[in-house]
Amino acid sequence: MAAQAEREDSSTLESKLQSKMDFKLESKLGRELHNERLERQEAIWRAKDALRQEAERTRCNAFHEAKQEMRREVEEAFCSAFKIMKNEAKKEIMEELRSEFGHKPIA
C-alpha cells in the first residue's frame, strides 16, 4: 500500500510538474506569437507610413512640376505677346515716319 501511495504521489507530482511545464511552454509560445504579431503589425504600419510619405512626395513633386510648367507657359506667352507688341510698335513708328517723310526710312 505504501508503495502504491508512493507511486500515486509520484504520479501526481509528475502530472503536476508536467502541467506546470505545459503551462509555461504555452505561455512562452503565446508571448512569442503575440510578439511576432506585434512585429508584423509594426512592419505593416511602417510600410503604410512609408507609402503615405512617398505619395506625399510624389504629390508635392507633381505640384512643383506643374507649377514650373505653368510658369514656363506664362513666360513664353508673355515673351510672344511682348514681341508682337514690339513689332506692332515698330510698324506704327515706320508708318509715322513714312507719312512724315514720304519714303521708307533707312533702318
MOPAC internal coordinates of N, CA, C and O (Angstrom, degrees):
PM7 1SCF
backbone

  N    0.0000 0     0.00 0     0.00 0    0    0    0
  C    1.4387 1     0.00 0     0.00 0    1    0    0
  C    1.5136 1   112.09 1     0.00 0    2    1    0
  O    1.2310 1   121.76 1   139.34 1    3    2    1
  N    1.3146 1   114.24 1   -40.66 1    3    2    1
  C    1.4553 1   118.92 1   179.41 1    5    3    2
  C    1.5076 1   109.96 1   -64.36 1    6    5    3
  O    1.2310 1   121.41 1   141.81 1    7    6    5
  N    1.3507 1   114.90 1   -38.19 1    7    6    5
  C    1.4635 1   118.52 1   179.38 1    9    7    6
  C    1.5219 1   110.05 1   -66.56 1   10    9    7
  O    1.2310 1   121.13 1   141.06 1   11   10    9
  N    1.3232 1   115.45 1   -38.94 1   11   10    9
  C    1.4706 1   119.13 1   179.02 1   13   11   10
  C    1.5235 1   110.24 1   -67.66 1   14   13   11
  O    1.2310 1   119.76 1   138.00 1   15   14   13
  N    1.2924 1   118.07 1   -42.00 1   15   14   13
  C    1.4619 1   121.46 1   178.71 1   17   15   14
  C    1.5178 1   109.74 1   -64.01 1   18   17   15
  O    1.2310 1   121.49 1   141.22 1   19   18   17
  N    1.3426 1   114.76 1   -38.78 1   19   18   17
  C    1.4748 1   118.39 1   178.56 1   21   19   18
  C    1.5251 1   110.13 1   -65.23 1   22   21   19
  O    1.2310 1   120.56 1   139.19 1   23   22   21
  N    1.3430 1   116.53 1   -40.81 1   23   22   21
  C    1.4697 1   120.17 1   178.34 1   25   23   22
  C    1.5282 1   110.95 1   -65.29 1   26   25   23
  O    1.2310 1   120.02 1   140.35 1   27   26   25
  N    1.3187 1   117.57 1   -39.65 1   27   26   25
  C    1.4643 1   121.18 1   178.00 1   29   27   26
  C    1.5221 1   110.44 1   -66.07 1   30   29   27
  O    1.2310 1   120.76 1   138.24 1   31   30   29
  N    1.3427 1   116.15 1   -41.76 1   31   30   29
  C    1.4620 1   119.67 1   176.64 1   33   31   30
  C    1.5259 1   110.11 1   -62.74 1   34   33   31
  O    1.2310 1   121.09 1   136.90 1   35   34   33
  N    1.3357 1   115.52 1   -43.10 1   35   34   33
  C    1.4581 1   120.75 1   179.56 1   37   35   34
  C    1.5244 1   110.04 1   -64.82 1   38   37   35
  O    1.2310 1   121.22 1   136.90 1   39   38   37
  N    1.3275 1   115.27 1   -43.10 1   39   38   37
  C    1.4628 1   120.51 1   179.47 1   41   39   38
  C    1.5278 1   110.17 1   -64.75 1   42   41   39
  O    1.2310 1   120.64 1   137.51 1   43   42   41
  N    1.3272 1   116.38 1   -42.49 1   43   42   41
  C    1.4643 1   120.99 1   178.56 1   45   43   42
  C    1.5206 1   110.30 1   -63.88 1   46   45   43
  O    1.2310 1   121.38 1   137.77 1   47   46   45
  N    1.3399 1   114.96 1   -42.23 1   47   46   45
  C    1.4595 1   119.68 1   179.11 1   49   47   46
  C    1.5205 1   110.59 1   -63.66 1   50   49   47
  O    1.2310 1   120.34 1   135.62 1   51   50   49
  N    1.3360 1   116.95 1   -44.38 1   51   50   49
  C    1.4662 1   120.88 1   177.73 1   53   51   50
  C    1.5227 1   110.69 1   -61.93 1   54   53   51
  O    1.2310 1   120.75 1   137.96 1   55   54   53
  N    1.3102 1   116.17 1   -42.04 1   55   54   53
  C    1.4595 1   121.41 1   179.82 1   57   55   54
  C    1.5275 1   110.75 1   -62.58 1   58   57   55
  O    1.2310 1   120.87 1   135.32 1   59   58   57
  N    1.3426 1   115.94 1   -44.68 1   59   58   57
  C    1.4643 1   120.05 1   178.54 1   61   59   58
  C    1.5265 1   110.48 1   -64.21 1   62   61   59
  O    1.2310 1   121.21 1   137.15 1   63   62   61
  N    1.3439 1   115.29 1   -42.85 1   63   62   61
  C    1.4703 1   120.14 1   179.38 1   65   63   62
  C    1.5272 1   110.25 1   -62.43 1   66   65   63
  O    1.2310 1   120.98 1   135.36 1   67   66   65
  N    1.3352 1   115.73 1   -44.64 1   67   66   65
  C    1.4688 1   120.22 1   178.96 1   69   67   66
  C    1.5210 1   110.71 1   -62.38 1   70   69   67
  O    1.2310 1   120.06 1   138.04 1   71   70   69
  N    1.3220 1   117.49 1   -41.96 1   71   70   69
  C    1.4645 1   121.52 1   178.88 1   73   71   70
  C    1.5266 1   110.51 1   -62.43 1   74   73   71
  O    1.2310 1   121.36 1   137.12 1   75   74   73
  N    1.3316 1   115.01 1   -42.88 1   75   74   73
  C    1.4629 1   119.73 1  -179.86 1   77   75   74
  C    1.5303 1   110.34 1   -64.66 1   78   77   75
  O    1.2310 1   120.50 1   137.47 1   79   78   77
  N    1.3451 1   116.65 1   -42.53 1   79   78   77
  C    1.4676 1   120.79 1   178.72 1   81   79   78
  C    1.5257 1   110.64 1   -64.66 1   82   81   79
  O    1.2310 1   121.16 1   137.52 1   83   82   81
  N    1.3539 1   115.38 1   -42.48 1   83   82   81
  C    1.4684 1   119.54 1   178.23 1   85   83   82
  C    1.5217 1   110.92 1   -61.40 1   86   85   83
  O    1.2310 1   120.44 1   136.77 1   87   86   85
  N    1.3248 1   116.77 1   -43.23 1   87   86   85
  C    1.4567 1   121.43 1   179.81 1   89   87   86
  C    1.5339 1   110.51 1   -61.93 1   90   89   87
  O    1.2310 1   120.82 1   134.64 1   91   90   89
  N    1.3551 1   116.04 1   -45.36 1   91   90   89
  C    1.4648 1   119.73 1   179.88 1   93   91   90
  C    1.5237 1   110.84 1   -64.15 1   94   93   91
  O    1.2310 1   120.88 1   138.56 1   95   94   93
  N    1.3266 1   115.92 1   -41.44 1   95   94   93
  C    1.4635 1   119.87 1   179.12 1   97   95   94
  C    1.5245 1   110.42 1   -63.82 1   98   97   95
  O    1.2310 1   120.49 1   134.73 1   99   98   97
  N    1.3249 1   116.66 1   -45.27 1   99   98   97
  C    1.4678 1   120.26 1   178.54 1  101   99   98
  C    1.5240 1   110.84 1   -62.79 1  102  101   99
  O    1.2310 1   120.96 1   139.94 1  103  102  101
  N    1.3305 1   115.78 1   -40.06 1  103  102  101
  C    1.4687 1   119.36 1   178.34 1  105  103  102
  C    1.5147 1   110.41 1   -63.40 1  106  105  103
  O    1.2310 1   120.85 1   135.69 1  107  106  105
  N    1.3357 1   115.99 1   -44.31 1  107  106  105
  C    1.4712 1   119.77 1  -179.54 1  109  107  106
  C    1.5220 1   110.82 1   -64.70 1  110  109  107
  O    1.2310 1   120.72 1   135.13 1  111  110  109
  N    1.3259 1   116.23 1   -44.87 1  111  110  109
  C    1.4703 1   120.06 1   178.57 1  113  111  110
  C    1.5293 1   110.44 1   -63.59 1  114  113  111
  O    1.2310 1   121.16 1   140.67 1  115  114  113
  N    1.3344 1   115.39 1   -39.33 1  115  114  113
  C    1.4678 1   119.43 1   178.38 1  117  115  114
  C    1.5193 1   111.29 1   -63.07 1  118  117  115
  O    1.2310 1   120.30 1   137.55 1  119  118  117
  N    1.3315 1   117.03 1   -42.45 1  119  118  117
  C    1.4717 1   120.69 1   178.30 1  121  119  118
  C    1.5244 1   110.72 1   -64.58 1  122  121  119
  O    1.2310 1   121.11 1   136.77 1  123  122  121
  N    1.3446 1   115.49 1   -43.23 1  123  122  121
  C    1.4628 1   119.02 1   179.37 1  125  123  122
  C    1.5283 1   110.93 1   -62.69 1  126  125  123
  O    1.2310 1   121.26 1   136.75 1  127  126  125
  N    1.3220 1   115.20 1   -43.25 1  127  126  125
  C    1.4673 1   119.56 1   178.19 1  129  127  126
  C    1.5218 1   110.29 1   -62.85 1  130  129  127
  O    1.2310 1   120.42 1   136.79 1  131  130  129
  N    1.3265 1   116.80 1   -43.21 1  131  130  129
  C    1.4601 1   121.33 1   178.49 1  133  131  130
  C    1.5379 1   110.14 1   -62.10 1  134  133  131
  O    1.2310 1   120.46 1   135.67 1  135  134  133
  N    1.3361 1   116.73 1   -44.33 1  135  134  133
  C    1.4692 1   120.49 1   178.83 1  137  135  134
  C    1.5236 1   111.42 1   -62.79 1  138  137  135
  O    1.2310 1   120.53 1   140.09 1  139  138  137
  N    1.3344 1   116.59 1   -39.91 1  139  138  137
  C    1.4707 1   119.76 1   177.59 1  141  139  138
  C    1.5303 1   110.74 1   -63.00 1  142  141  139
  O    1.2310 1   120.88 1   138.06 1  143  142  141
  N    1.3334 1   115.91 1   -41.94 1  143  142  141
  C    1.4727 1   119.41 1   177.45 1  145  143  142
  C    1.5219 1   110.92 1   -61.18 1  146  145  143
  O    1.2310 1   121.05 1   136.63 1  147  146  145
  N    1.3445 1   115.59 1   -43.37 1  147  146  145
  C    1.4699 1   118.95 1   178.43 1  149  147  146
  C    1.5252 1   111.06 1   -62.18 1  150  149  147
  O    1.2310 1   120.28 1   136.79 1  151  150  149
  N    1.3244 1   117.08 1   -43.21 1  151  150  149
  C    1.4677 1   120.58 1   179.04 1  153  151  150
  C    1.5237 1   110.98 1   -62.00 1  154  153  151
  O    1.2310 1   120.87 1   136.86 1  155  154  153
  N    1.3417 1   115.95 1   -43.14 1  155  154  153
  C    1.4781 1   119.15 1   177.83 1  157  155  154
  C    1.5168 1   110.88 1   -63.09 1  158  157  155
  O    1.2310 1   120.47 1   137.32 1  159  158  157
  N    1.3343 1   116.70 1   -42.68 1  159  158  157
  C    1.4671 1   120.13 1   179.74 1  161  159  158
  C    1.5276 1   110.57 1   -63.92 1  162  161  159
  O    1.2310 1   120.34 1   138.12 1  163  162  161
  N    1.3247 1   116.95 1   -41.88 1  163  162  161
  C    1.4677 1   120.24 1   177.98 1  165  163  162
  C    1.5249 1   110.42 1   -63.87 1  166  165  163
  O    1.2310 1   120.14 1   140.64 1  167  166  165
  N    1.3332 1   117.34 1   -39.36 1  167  166  165
  C    1.4652 1   120.68 1   177.63 1  169  167  166
  C    1.5277 1   110.37 1   -63.47 1  170  169  167
  O    1.2310 1   120.65 1   140.08 1  171  170  169
  N    1.3268 1   116.36 1   -39.92 1  171  170  169
  C    1.4727 1   120.55 1   177.73 1  173  171  170
  C    1.5189 1   109.79 1   -64.04 1  174  173  171
  O    1.2310 1   120.40 1   135.67 1  175  174  173
  N    1.3496 1   116.84 1   -44.33 1  175  174  173
  C    1.4714 1   119.89 1   179.02 1  177  175  174
  C    1.5164 1   111.26 1   -62.14 1  178  177  175
  O    1.2310 1   120.48 1   137.91 1  179  178  177
  N    1.3427 1   116.68 1   -42.09 1  179  178  177
  C    1.4719 1   120.00 1   179.04 1  181  179  178
  C    1.5244 1   110.43 1   -63.60 1  182  181  179
  O    1.2310 1   120.40 1   137.96 1  183  182  181
  N    1.3253 1   116.85 1   -42.04 1  183  182  181
  C    1.4641 1   120.75 1   179.36 1  185  183  182
  C    1.5310 1   110.86 1   -64.20 1  186  185  183
  O    1.2310 1   120.52 1   136.58 1  187  186  185
  N    1.3356 1   116.62 1   -43.42 1  187  186  185
  C    1.4660 1   119.83 1   178.28 1  189  187  186
  C    1.5276 1   110.83 1   -63.40 1  190  189  187
  O    1.2310 1   120.94 1   138.67 1  191  190  189
  N    1.3251 1   115.81 1   -41.33 1  191  190  189
  C    1.4634 1   119.84 1   178.87 1  193  191  190
  C    1.5248 1   110.58 1   -63.35 1  194  193  191
  O    1.2310 1   120.71 1   137.10 1  195  194  193
  N    1.3347 1   116.25 1   -42.90 1  195  194  193
  C    1.4684 1   120.15 1   178.21 1  197  195  194
  C    1.5273 1   110.21 1   -62.03 1  198  197  195
  O    1.2310 1   120.07 1   139.33 1  199  198  197
  N    1.3295 1   117.46 1   -40.67 1  199  198  197
  C    1.4692 1   120.81 1   178.00 1  201  199  198
  C    1.5214 1   111.24 1   -64.66 1  202  201  199
  O    1.2310 1   120.51 1   138.54 1  203  202  201
  N    1.3454 1   116.63 1   -41.46 1  203  202  201
  C    1.4640 1   119.60 1   177.53 1  205  203  202
  C    1.5278 1   110.84 1   -62.18 1  206  205  203
  O    1.2310 1   120.83 1   136.21 1  207  206  205
  N    1.3321 1   116.03 1   -43.79 1  207  206  205
  C    1.4627 1   119.57 1   179.85 1  209  207  206
  C    1.5241 1   110.64 1   -63.75 1  210  209  207
  O    1.2310 1   120.36 1   138.08 1  211  210  209
  N    1.3257 1   116.92 1   -41.92 1  211  210  209
  C    1.4701 1   120.32 1   179.04 1  213  211  210
  C    1.5307 1   110.51 1   -64.57 1  214  213  211
  O    1.2310 1   120.59 1   139.90 1  215  214  213
  N    1.3349 1   116.47 1   -40.10 1  215  214  213
  C    1.4724 1   119.93 1   177.49 1  217  215  214
  C    1.5253 1   110.18 1   -63.03 1  218  217  215
  O    1.2310 1   120.49 1   139.08 1  219  218  217
  N    1.3214 1   116.67 1   -40.92 1  219  218  217
  C    1.4676 1   120.64 1   179.27 1  221  219  218
  C    1.5293 1   110.27 1   -64.78 1  222  221  219
  O    1.2310 1   120.80 1   136.52 1  223  222  221
  N    1.3463 1   116.08 1   -43.48 1  223  222  221
  C    1.4746 1   119.01 1   177.59 1  225  223  222
  C    1.5227 1   110.89 1   -62.18 1  226  225  223
  O    1.2310 1   120.90 1   137.21 1  227  226  225
  N    1.3306 1   115.89 1   -42.79 1  227  226  225
  C    1.4665 1   120.37 1   179.58 1  229  227  226
  C    1.5251 1   110.09 1   -62.51 1  230  229  227
  O    1.2310 1   121.00 1   136.27 1  231  230  229
  N    1.3345 1   115.69 1   -43.73 1  231  230  229
  C    1.4633 1   120.01 1   179.34 1  233  231  230
  C    1.5315 1   110.00 1   -62.57 1  234  233  231
  O    1.2310 1   120.20 1   135.96 1  235  234  233
  N    1.3278 1   117.22 1   -44.04 1  235  234  233
  C    1.4658 1   121.14 1   179.47 1  237  235  234
  C    1.5271 1   110.62 1   -64.28 1  238  237  235
  O    1.2310 1   120.70 1   137.21 1  239  238  237
  N    1.3396 1   116.27 1   -42.79 1  239  238  237
  C    1.4632 1   119.82 1   178.73 1  241  239  238
  C    1.5247 1   110.92 1   -63.28 1  242  241  239
  O    1.2310 1   120.63 1   137.45 1  243  242  241
  N    1.3271 1   116.40 1   -42.55 1  243  242  241
  C    1.4696 1   120.11 1   179.14 1  245  243  242
  C    1.5228 1   110.08 1   -63.12 1  246  245  243
  O    1.2310 1   120.25 1   137.81 1  247  246  245
  N    1.3226 1   117.13 1   -42.19 1  247  246  245
  C    1.4593 1   120.76 1   178.54 1  249  247  246
  C    1.5226 1   110.06 1   -62.94 1  250  249  247
  O    1.2310 1   120.35 1   134.98 1  251  250  249
  N    1.3463 1   116.94 1   -45.02 1  251  250  249
  C    1.4566 1   121.23 1  -179.39 1  253  251  250
  C    1.5327 1   110.51 1   -62.81 1  254  253  251
  O    1.2310 1   120.41 1   136.28 1  255  254  253
  N    1.3350 1   116.83 1   -43.72 1  255  254  253
  C    1.4676 1   120.35 1   178.41 1  257  255  254
  C    1.5263 1   111.18 1   -63.62 1  258  257  255
  O    1.2310 1   120.06 1   137.89 1  259  258  257
  N    1.3203 1   117.48 1   -42.11 1  259  258  257
  C    1.4689 1   120.80 1   178.83 1  261  259  258
  C    1.5254 1   110.11 1   -63.49 1  262  261  259
  O    1.2310 1   120.83 1   139.16 1  263  262  261
  N    1.3323 1   116.01 1   -40.84 1  263  262  261
  C    1.4642 1   120.16 1   179.07 1  265  263  262
  C    1.5267 1   110.38 1   -63.49 1  266  265  263
  O    1.2310 1   120.24 1   136.92 1  267  266  265
  N    1.3357 1   117.14 1   -43.08 1  267  266  265
  C    1.4643 1   120.09 1   178.76 1  269  267  266
  C    1.5254 1   110.90 1   -64.63 1  270  269  267
  O    1.2310 1   120.27 1   138.41 1  271  270  269
  N    1.3274 1   117.09 1   -41.59 1  271  270  269
  C    1.4639 1   120.79 1   178.94 1  273  271  270
  C    1.5263 1   110.12 1   -63.00 1  274  273  271
  O    1.2310 1   120.21 1   138.38 1  275  274  273
  N    1.3258 1   117.20 1   -41.62 1  275  274  273
  C    1.4611 1   120.95 1   178.45 1  277  275  274
  C    1.5339 1   109.72 1   -63.74 1  278  277  275
  O    1.2310 1   120.75 1   137.88 1  279  278  277
  N    1.3228 1   116.18 1   -42.12 1  279  278  277
  C    1.4625 1   120.40 1   179.02 1  281  279  278
  C    1.5374 1   110.37 1   -61.37 1  282  281  279
  O    1.2310 1   120.54 1   137.13 1  283  282  281
  N    1.3486 1   116.58 1   -42.87 1  283  282  281
  C    1.4778 1   120.07 1   177.96 1  285  283  282
  C    1.5271 1   110.64 1   -61.75 1  286  285  283
  O    1.2310 1   120.85 1   136.18 1  287  286  285
  N    1.3310 1   115.98 1   -43.82 1  287  286  285
  C    1.4685 1   119.80 1  -179.77 1  289  287  286
  C    1.5173 1   111.04 1   -62.92 1  290  289  287
  O    1.2310 1   119.98 1   139.06 1  291  290  289
  N    1.3349 1   117.64 1   -40.94 1  291  290  289
  C    1.4640 1   121.33 1   178.61 1  293  291  290
  C    1.5257 1   109.91 1   -65.35 1  294  293  291
  O    1.2310 1   120.27 1   136.72 1  295  294  293
  N    1.3343 1   117.10 1   -43.28 1  295  294  293
  C    1.4654 1   120.37 1   178.93 1  297  295  294
  C    1.5274 1   111.05 1   -61.93 1  298  297  295
  O    1.2310 1   121.08 1   136.62 1  299  298  297
  N    1.3483 1   115.54 1   -43.38 1  299  298  297
  C    1.4661 1   119.38 1   178.83 1  301  299  298
  C    1.5276 1   110.52 1   -62.84 1  302  301  299
  O    1.2310 1   120.45 1   135.58 1  303  302  301
  N    1.3250 1   116.75 1   -44.42 1  303  302  301
  C    1.4663 1   120.61 1   179.72 1  305  303  302
  C    1.5281 1   110.09 1   -63.45 1  306  305  303
  O    1.2310 1   120.16 1   138.37 1  307  306  305
  N    1.3293 1   117.29 1   -41.63 1  307  306  305
  C    1.4564 1   120.88 1   179.35 1  309  307  306
  C    1.5319 1   110.54 1   -63.90 1  310  309  307
  O    1.2310 1   120.68 1   134.27 1  311  310  309
  N    1.3552 1   116.31 1   -45.73 1  311  310  309
  C    1.4670 1   119.55 1   178.92 1  313  311  310
  C    1.5239 1   111.05 1   -61.37 1  314  313  311
  O    1.2310 1   120.66 1   137.61 1  315  314  313
  N    1.3245 1   116.34 1   -42.39 1  315  314  313
  C    1.4568 1   120.64 1   179.13 1  317  315  314
  C    1.5280 1   110.34 1   -63.07 1  318  317  315
  O    1.2310 1   120.49 1   133.74 1  319  318  317
  N    1.3185 1   116.68 1   -46.26 1  319  318  317
  C    1.4680 1   120.27 1   179.31 1  321  319  318
  C    1.5249 1   110.48 1   -64.00 1  322  321  319
  O    1.2310 1   119.87 1   140.47 1  323  322  321
  N    1.3220 1   117.86 1   -39.53 1  323  322  321
  C    1.4585 1   121.27 1   178.80 1  325  323  322
  C    1.5283 1   110.81 1   -63.62 1  326  325  323
  O    1.2310 1   120.07 1   137.80 1  327  326  325
  N    1.3463 1   117.48 1   -42.20 1  327  326  325
  C    1.4695 1   120.76 1   177.96 1  329  327  326
  C    1.5288 1   110.75 1   -62.60 1  330  329  327
  O    1.2310 1   121.03 1   137.67 1  331  330  329
  N    1.3407 1   115.63 1   -42.33 1  331  330  329
  C    1.4673 1   119.50 1   179.50 1  333  331  330
  C    1.5239 1   109.60 1   -63.38 1  334  333  331
  O    1.2310 1   120.40 1   134.00 1  335  334  333
  N    1.3395 1   116.85 1   -46.00 1  335  334  333
  C    1.4655 1   119.88 1   179.27 1  337  335  334
  C    1.5285 1   110.29 1   -62.62 1  338  337  335
  O    1.2310 1   120.06 1   140.36 1  339  338  337
  N    1.3112 1   117.49 1   -39.64 1  339  338  337
  C    1.4742 1   121.71 1   179.61 1  341  339  338
  C    1.5274 1   109.81 1   -63.79 1  342  341  339
  O    1.2310 1   120.55 1   135.62 1  343  342  341
  N    1.3317 1   116.56 1   -44.38 1  343  342  341
  C    1.4662 1   119.91 1   178.97 1  345  343  342
  C    1.5284 1   111.12 1   -65.63 1  346  345  343
  O    1.2310 1   120.36 1   140.54 1  347  346  345
  N    1.3325 1   116.92 1   -39.46 1  347  346  345
  C    1.4597 1   120.65 1   177.94 1  349  347  346
  C    1.5368 1   110.50 1   -63.55 1  350  349  347
  O    1.2310 1   120.85 1   136.07 1  351  350  349
  N    1.3250 1   115.98 1   -43.93 1  351  350  349
  C    1.4726 1   120.39 1   178.78 1  353  351  350
  C    1.5188 1   109.91 1   -62.92 1  354  353  351
  O    1.2310 1   120.73 1   138.38 1  355  354  353
  N    1.3128 1   116.20 1   -41.62 1  355  354  353
  C    1.4688 1   121.12 1   179.23 1  357  355  354
  C    1.5325 1   110.09 1   -61.35 1  358  357  355
  O    1.2310 1   120.53 1   136.03 1  359  358  357
  N    1.3662 1   116.58 1   -43.97 1  359  358  357
  C    1.4626 1   121.11 1   179.09 1  361  359  358
  C    1.5215 1   110.44 1   -62.04 1  362  361  359
  O    1.2310 1   120.39 1   136.77 1  363  362  361
  N    1.3426 1   116.87 1   -43.23 1  363  362  361
  C    1.4566 1   120.67 1   179.53 1  365  363  362
  C    1.5315 1   110.81 1   -61.84 1  366  365  363
  O    1.2310 1   120.45 1   136.54 1  367  366  365
  N    1.3214 1   116.74 1   -43.46 1  367  366  365
  C    1.4727 1   120.47 1   179.44 1  369  367  366
  C    1.5147 1   109.95 1   -63.86 1  370  369  367
  O    1.2310 1   120.19 1   137.08 1  371  370  369
  N    1.3283 1   117.25 1   -42.92 1  371  370  369
  C    1.4669 1   120.96 1   178.88 1  373  371  370
  C    1.5268 1   110.41 1   -62.34 1  374  373  371
  O    1.2310 1   120.54 1   137.67 1  375  374  373
  N    1.3403 1   116.57 1   -42.33 1  375  374  373
  C    1.4635 1   120.23 1   178.31 1  377  375  374
  C    1.5271 1   110.81 1   -61.85 1  378  377  375
  O    1.2310 1   120.39 1   136.65 1  379  378  377
  N    1.3284 1   116.87 1   -43.35 1  379  378  377
  C    1.4684 1   120.52 1   178.58 1  381  379  378
  C    1.5231 1   110.55 1   -62.30 1  382  381  379
  O    1.2310 1   120.48 1   136.76 1  383  382  381
  N    1.3122 1   116.68 1   -43.24 1  383  382  381
  C    1.4659 1   119.85 1   179.38 1  385  383  382
  C    1.5334 1   111.15 1   -65.22 1  386  385  383
  O    1.2310 1   120.34 1   139.78 1  387  386  385
  N    1.3317 1   116.96 1   -40.22 1  387  386  385
  C    1.4575 1   121.05 1   178.91 1  389  387  386
  C    1.5229 1   110.30 1   -62.89 1  390  389  387
  O    1.2310 1   121.45 1   135.08 1  391  390  389
  N    1.3199 1   114.84 1   -44.92 1  391  390  389
  C    1.4598 1   117.43 1  -178.77 1  393  391  390
  C    1.5313 1   110.58 1   -68.27 1  394  393  391
  O    1.2310 1   120.31 1   146.62 1  395  394  393
  N    1.3097 1   117.01 1   -33.38 1  395  394  393
  C    1.4598 1   120.58 1  -178.99 1  397  395  394
  C    1.5298 1   111.54 1   -75.38 1  398  397  395
  O    1.2310 1   120.40 1   138.13 1  399  398  397
  N    1.3079 1   116.84 1   -41.87 1  399  398  397
  C    1.4706 1   119.64 1  -175.43 1  401  399  398
  C    1.5195 1   112.86 1  -103.42 1  402  401  399
  O    1.2310 1   119.48 1   168.45 1  403  402  401
  N    1.2982 1   118.61 1   -11.55 1  403  402  401
  C    1.4494 1   121.50 1   174.98 1  405  403  402
  C    1.5100 1   113.81 1    79.66 1  406  405  403
  O    1.2310 1   119.05 1  -176.90 1  407  406  405
  N    1.2401 1   119.41 1     3.10 1  407  406  405
  C    1.4625 1   120.71 1   175.90 1  409  407  406
  C    1.5399 1   109.17 1  -147.39 1  410  409  407
  O    1.2310 1   121.61 1    -7.54 1  411  410  409
  N    1.3157 1   114.53 1   172.46 1  411  410  409
  C    1.4514 1   119.62 1  -177.90 1  413  411  410
  C    1.5226 1   108.17 1   -79.03 1  414  413  411
  O    1.2310 1   119.62 1   -60.21 1  415  414  413
  N    1.3442 1   118.34 1   119.79 1  415  414  413
  C    1.4566 1   119.28 1  -179.59 1  417  415  414
  C    1.5298 1   111.08 1   -72.74 1  418  417  415
  O    1.2310 1   121.15 1   -25.23 1  419  418  417
  N    1.2943 1   115.40 1   154.77 1  419  418  417
  C    1.4677 1   121.40 1   178.12 1  421  419  418
  C    1.5380 1   106.30 1   -78.23 1  422  421  419
  O    1.2310 1   121.78 1   -52.37 1  423  422  421
  N    1.2939 1   114.20 1   127.63 1  423  422  421
  C    1.4622 1   117.68 1  -176.66 1  425  423  422
  C    1.5057 1   111.64 1   -85.81 1  426  425  423
  O    1.2310 1   120.10 1   180.00 1  427  426  425

